[in-house]
């Protein structure tokens, strides 16, 4: 795997930008209150100065019609030396349309914290292509704008990943989880979501301890990137730990099999040192995915690859942050996942 540039860590008082890189709902009249709630959390909980880029709040209709405007916001945020971090408002399904308008040199020349998940996987791969280590983690409209308060688990991991300079350390699974959907209305803002007990980490296969650098994202979105300039080179998977999770589309087990087979056919699976899989959205197909993952790995000669399952990242709340390119460890005996270094400097 190529060496990535780590961005400077955030500090209280830093200016950060929010971006609508895919779905532009942050600016829609019925959701704008939630955007401001998430913004307030960034300011009060983390001490950041939050600014919007020109089209962050332009609304879903405008942003869908203007991928070039969304890309311009991303480029402007990276080019502005006063902005120290970039936060994705939310994912969506068409970030790939930004591709013709991205200048990788602008990203490389201006390393700064970049965070988000889901369709923001595309932007992470833009950062990766530019050589910047970004962070797969919370988004503004989902996590930072959580009803009543952010879960302490998410807050702690944001502080560790974005503000801390030392190794992140062992990642313990969250004790609880939720994917409960509620009507997104201001009248509902003080209604807490129901959090359920979490099962904890599972070892699906493999033995011993393995290490590697982290690469991955939302499996559904990575599948969209196959054949584009954004999909990493095979050499980038050599000795890596691949982190994968599934979206709110809840792909059927057979479709997960097809996506994993594609990675096998491309030679990705053959190069890995380990695999960590996030909690499926809403626990959908929780049991059904496990034999599918094992089947795909077995078909490509990786029946002994260390695999941990049900990690708290991606499309579940609360979540931890996954820094691209950071060294990590999978311990099959202890069913433990550890991020051995920082994602920032």
PyMOL commands that set and color helices and strands:
alter all, ss='L'
color gray80, all
select helices_A, chain A and resi 25-27+32-46+60-65+67-79+95-101+104-109+118-130+140-144+152-163+186-188+219-225+234-237+253-266+268-271+281-283+286-299
alter helices_A, ss='H'
color red, helices_A
select strands_A, chain A and resi 5-6+15-19+49-52+83-88+113-116+132-133+135-136+169-170+176-177+196-197+202-205+209-218+241-245+274-278+306-311+322-323+327-331+336-339
alter strands_A, ss='S'
color yellow, strands_A
deselect
rebuild
show_as cartoon
